[in-house]
Amino acid sequence: MSVLRHCAFSSYALHCVFPASLLAVSKISDIIPRLIFTQKPAYHRLDDLIGKNNKTGLYFMASPLEKIKKKIHHSSEQYAHEVRDTLSQLPHISAKFEYLTANRQFRVDQKKLEFMSLLEKVQSSKPKIILEIGGRRGGSALMFSLAAGGASKLVSMDIKTSDRKVKNLKILCGDHDVDFWEADSHAEETIQRLSDHLNGEKIDFMFIDGDHSYEGAKQDFIRFAPFMSEGGLIGLHDIQLDFTTRYKVNTNCWTGGVPEFWKEIVSVGFDIEELISDPYQDGYGIGTVRWSTLSSAKKLEQLTAITPEK
Ligand SMILES: C[S@@+](CC[C@H](N)C(=O)[O-])C[C@H]1O[C@@H](n2cnc3c(N)ncnc32)[C@H](O)[C@@H]1O
């Protein structure tokens, strides 16, 4: 990070005159991350952030910190608009996925083939109500809403988000009915909130990609599955073992206890499918369960009764 900071600062220093005294006022640590994490050249971002005197060509401080912060917020909202407009120009959902996967702010963290197969299932089942557990940057929620054809209502929850992030995600999602909740899926109040929100309606598609511990993933499945509609689809992400667990080779990929939990789902005989691009890959992989109110309820009881061997 220090090298990146250095690069950003150098490019900035090359393209503008910026009195040293302003560094303290502008709280440069607030600006630099935006310079690094946006796709425009640094000096263009500075124009946005600080302002430029058209006559002299010199950069100046428009006003103190608060104004800069406002500008930063404004520019991230503007960026959300830009991404939304770009997405609308891309003709196919696969192209939209490619674009979002490469986008730092709204990145979708999925393998393309697996996710496309899942989206096809979503598309063909035309879900009206969608729940995502573990939304992170929000790109996956938008992809689900796009696949559902825009007529769906979607809630994407994450244990950690912010008002600003939610605002930008709402801009990104445009007309789509997508809500981003800051919520712990394991909290009692979240179950109550969802129940109130659904008001008797059922979930047609649920994607579980939140807490990846064995207990966490299992709890999400057991507690939210009873909200599923007849024939509804559940997707569980990261059913494939990561390299650390499989080969004792440490990588950044961590699928936690999800593969072990997935084995239990398979063992009780749910109607499942596995979407795995490559059996040798490091983690990822999506498992799907087709929900049947009558037979799945019994299997859910069996699943709950399984205790893992220590
Ligand atoms: C792997 S990321 C989700 C990626 C996203 N679905 C995608 O496809 O790009 C997992 C997310 O789950 C969230 N999370 C972890 N535990 C959670 C919990 N108990 N409730 C809600 N979200 C949780 C984390 O904050 C993190 O953002």
The ligand as an SDF file (V2000), in Angstrom:
LIG
                    3D

 27 29  0  0  0  0  0  0  0  0999 V2000
  -17.9270  -13.8000    0.1920 C   0  0  0  0  0  0  0  0  0  0  0  0
  -18.6500  -12.2790    0.6200 S   0  0  0  0  0  0  0  0  0  0  0  0
  -20.0740  -12.1630   -0.3850 C   0  0  0  0  0  0  0  0  0  0  0  0
  -19.7530  -11.9930   -1.8380 C   0  0  0  0  0  0  0  0  0  0  0  0
  -20.9050  -11.6090   -2.7290 C   0  0  0  0  0  0  0  0  0  0  0  0
  -22.0940  -12.4150   -2.5300 N   0  0  0  0  0  0  0  0  0  0  0  0
  -20.4870  -11.7240   -4.1980 C   0  0  0  0  0  0  0  0  0  0  0  0
  -20.9260  -12.6360   -4.8780 O   0  0  0  0  0  0  0  0  0  0  0  0
  -19.7100  -10.8740   -4.6320 O   0  0  0  0  0  0  0  0  0  0  0  0
  -19.3110  -12.6560    2.2090 C   0  0  0  0  0  0  0  0  0  0  0  0
  -20.0100  -11.4970    2.8980 C   0  0  0  0  0  0  0  0  0  0  0  0
  -20.7870  -12.0200    3.9600 O   0  0  0  0  0  0  0  0  0  0  0  0
  -20.8220  -11.0830    4.9930 C   0  0  0  0  0  0  0  0  0  0  0  0
  -21.1960  -11.7740    6.2480 N   0  0  0  0  0  0  0  0  0  0  0  0
  -20.4180  -12.5490    7.0400 C   0  0  0  0  0  0  0  0  0  0  0  0
  -21.1340  -12.9820    8.0960 N   0  0  0  0  0  0  0  0  0  0  0  0
  -22.3840  -12.4840    7.9690 C   0  0  0  0  0  0  0  0  0  0  0  0
  -23.5760  -12.5550    8.7540 C   0  0  0  0  0  0  0  0  0  0  0  0
  -23.6210  -13.2570    9.8980 N   0  0  0  0  0  0  0  0  0  0  0  0
  -24.6810  -11.8990    8.3100 N   0  0  0  0  0  0  0  0  0  0  0  0
  -24.6520  -11.1870    7.1600 C   0  0  0  0  0  0  0  0  0  0  0  0
  -23.5490  -11.0750    6.3950 N   0  0  0  0  0  0  0  0  0  0  0  0
  -22.4330  -11.7110    6.7740 C   0  0  0  0  0  0  0  0  0  0  0  0
  -19.4250  -10.4830    4.9920 C   0  0  0  0  0  0  0  0  0  0  0  0
  -19.4230   -9.1960    5.5800 O   0  0  0  0  0  0  0  0  0  0  0  0
  -19.0730  -10.4610    3.5020 C   0  0  0  0  0  0  0  0  0  0  0  0
  -19.3100   -9.1980    2.9500 O   0  0  0  0  0  0  0  0  0  0  0  0
  1  2  1  0
  2  3  1  0
  2 10  1  0
  3  4  1  0
  4  5  1  0
  5  6  1  0
  5  7  1  0
  7  8  2  0
  7  9  1  0
 10 11  1  0
 11 12  1  0
 11 26  1  0
 12 13  1  0
 13 14  1  0
 13 24  1  0
 14 15  1  0
 14 23  1  0
 15 16  2  0
 16 17  1  0
 17 18  1  0
 17 23  2  0
 18 19  1  0
 18 20  2  0
 20 21  1  0
 21 22  2  0
 22 23  1  0
 24 25  1  0
 24 26  1  0
 26 27  1  0
M  CHG  2   2   1   9  -1
M  END
$$$$
